[in-house]
Amino acid sequence: MGKTMKIAVVSDSHDNLGNIRRAVEDIKKRQLNVVVHAGDIISPFALKLFQGLKLYAVFGNNDGERMLLTKIAEKYGFILEEQPLFLSLEEYRVAVIHGVDGADKTRRFAYVLAKSGEFDAVIYGHLHEAEVKRIGSTLVLNPGELSGYLFGKASYAVLDLEELSAEIVLLK
């Protein structure tokens, strides 16, 4: 395997600018340059806060300003697409989705991708609940909600692709 590949994973930031700023500051302190956002960014101005980082993101169900979000993403060199987003980060294959409908369908979508054996990691959002789980040789990760709006716990994850492990980081 190559050098250690650690990335930051966020989801469901829902325009909480304070939490986005705190997470980005912490991510930069940890010297992580790559961020994956699993959707529900919401407003284009929230996307700007990730400048200086390499951002890969999918649209979430609440991302209404898609044209403006796409424009901002292009301006800063971010990758922002409809789900699913399939990434190759060095030699690691990563699938990124936001989610579909309710919790059961969202988990099923993530787990089916993991069971395919095509990915080292499957990242999903939408449920606002953190999850780190192994399915076969694939790590399934939901970083929880960066916004903290639904459950009162703002979090993101640090994903180590070489070790296939993840740490959930709670914002203070």
C-alpha positions in Angstrom: 0.0 0.0 0.0 1.0 3.6 -0.5 1.4 6.3 2.1 -1.2 6.8 4.7 -4.3 8.4 3.2 -6.4 10.2 5.8 -9.3 12.3 4.8 -12.0 14.3 6.5 -15.6 13.3 6.0 -18.6 15.6 6.7 -22.3 15.5 6.0 -25.5 17.4 6.7 -23.9 20.8 7.5 -27.2 22.6 6.8 -25.7 26.1 6.7 -24.4 26.0 10.3 -21.6 28.3 9.5 -20.1 28.3 13.0 -19.8 24.5 13.0 -18.4 24.5 9.4 -15.7 27.0 10.3 -14.8 25.0 13.5 -14.6 21.8 11.6 -12.5 23.3 8.7 -10.2 24.8 11.3 -9.8 21.4 13.0 -9.4 19.6 9.7 -6.6 22.0 8.7 -4.9 21.6 12.1 -4.9 17.9 11.5 -3.2 18.6 8.2 -6.0 16.8 6.2 -6.2 18.3 2.7 -9.1 16.2 1.3 -12.7 16.5 2.5 -15.7 14.4 1.4 -19.1 16.0 2.0 -22.0 13.6 1.8 -24.6 16.2 1.1 -27.0 18.8 2.5 -24.6 21.7 2.3 -27.7 23.9 1.5 -26.5 27.4 0.5 -23.7 28.4 -1.8 -22.1 30.7 0.8 -21.6 27.7 3.1 -19.6 25.9 0.4 -17.1 28.8 0.2 -15.9 28.0 3.8 -14.2 24.9 2.4 -11.8 26.9 0.2 -8.2 25.8 0.6 -9.2 22.2 0.8 -9.8 19.6 -1.9 -13.5 19.0 -1.6 -15.5 16.1 -3.2 -19.3 16.4 -2.5 -22.7 15.1 -3.5 -26.0 16.9 -3.4 -28.3 16.1 -0.6 -32.1 16.2 -0.6 -32.1 19.7 0.9 -29.6 21.3 -1.5 -32.1 23.5 -3.5 -29.7 26.0 -5.0 -28.0 23.4 -7.2 -27.0 25.8 -10.0 -25.4 28.3 -7.6 -23.7 25.5 -5.6 -22.3 24.1 -8.9 -21.0 27.6 -9.9 -19.2 28.0 -6.5 -17.8 24.5 -6.6 -16.4 25.2 -10.1 -14.9 28.5 -8.9 -13.0 26.8 -6.1 -12.1 23.6 -8.0 -14.4 21.4 -5.9 -16.1 18.3 -7.3 -19.9 18.4 -6.7 -22.1 15.9 -8.3 -25.4 14.0 -8.0 -25.2 10.8 -6.0 -23.5 8.3 -6.3 -20.1 9.8 -6.6 -17.3 7.2 -7.2 -13.8 8.3 -6.3 -10.4 7.0 -6.8 -8.2 8.5 -4.1 -4.7 7.2 -4.7 -5.3 3.5 -5.0 -8.5 3.6 -2.8 -12.0 3.3 -4.2 -14.7 5.3 -2.4 -18.4 5.5 -3.0 -20.2 8.6 -1.7 -24.0 8.9 -1.4 -26.3 11.2 0.5 -29.2 8.9 1.0 -32.7 8.2 -0.3 -36.1 8.5 1.4 -36.0 7.1 5.0 -33.4 5.5 7.1 -34.0 1.9 5.9 -33.6 2.7 2.2 -30.6 4.9 2.9 -28.8 2.2 4.9 -29.7 -0.5 2.3 -28.3 1.6 -0.5 -25.0 2.1 1.4 -24.8 -1.6 2.4 -25.5 -2.9 -1.1 -22.6 -0.7 -2.4 -20.4 -2.1 0.3 -21.5 -5.7 -0.4 -20.5 -5.3 -4.1 -16.9 -5.5 -3.0 -16.0 -2.7 -5.5 -15.1 -0.1 -2.8 -12.7 0.2 0.0 -15.1 2.6 1.7 -18.7 3.7 1.3 -19.7 7.1 2.8 -23.3 8.2 3.3 -25.2 10.9 5.1 -28.9 12.0 5.4 -29.6 10.2 8.7 -27.6 12.6 10.9 -26.4 9.6 12.9 -22.7 8.5 13.0 -21.9 5.0 12.0 -18.7 3.1 11.5 -19.2 -0.5 10.3 -17.4 -3.2 8.3 -19.2 -5.1 5.6 -16.8 -7.7 4.2 -13.6 -5.8 3.4 -15.5 -2.5 3.0 -15.8 0.2 5.6 -19.2 1.9 5.8 -19.1 5.4 7.3 -21.7 8.0 8.2 -19.9 10.9 9.9 -23.1 12.1 11.6 -24.4 15.7 11.4 -22.0 18.6 11.2 -24.9 21.0 11.8 -25.8 19.4 15.2 -29.4 20.5 14.6 -31.2 17.2 14.8 -29.5 15.4 17.7 -27.5 18.2 19.3 -24.1 16.5 18.5 -22.1 18.1 15.8 -19.6 15.7 14.3 -17.4 14.8 11.4 -15.1 11.9 10.8 -11.4 11.2 10.0 -11.2 8.3 7.6 -7.9 6.4 7.4 -8.1 4.6 4.0 -5.0 2.6 4.5 -6.1 1.1 7.8 -9.8 1.2 6.8 -10.8 2.8 10.1 -12.6 5.9 11.1 -12.7 8.2 14.1 -15.8 10.2 14.8 -14.8 13.7 16.0 -17.3 15.6 18.1 -17.1 19.4 17.8 -16.9 21.2 21.1 
